[in-house]
């Protein structure tokens, strides 16, 4: 396993998680709310529909709280769209990924950006 800048703690933690019945490893990820990606994908393919997450619905309540809460003027005109409704040929990553591709704005959403960076 390669050396990580944060030291060997991360490496040790990863190895310990992989030893513990495999859950949390790349081959057996921890499921969020018991969701099984392969089963969900198969279900969407069978019904020829797009995935809609019951845990994170496309509603104003999913946007945040306080300044982004459901009563805020900042969210009253939000329209949820699928990628194909925004551009003709949406792509998640084009030409490889770089650490500078994801930038934090004013929302204080570093936790979300870290999760997105893991997808790359």
URHU-V935945 format. One record per backbone hydrogen bond with DSSP energy under -1.0 kcal/mol. NH is the residue of the N-H (numbers start at 0). CO is the residue of the C=O. If there is no record, write none. Layout:
NH;CO
NH;CO
This chain:
6;3
11;7
12;8
13;9
14;10
15;11
16;12
17;13
18;14
19;15
20;18
23;27
24;21
34;31
39;35
40;36
41;37
42;38
43;39
44;40
45;41
46;42
48;43
58;56
61;58
62;59
67;64
68;65
71;68
74;71
77;74
84;81
85;82
86;82
100;97
112;108
113;109
114;110
115;111
116;112
117;113
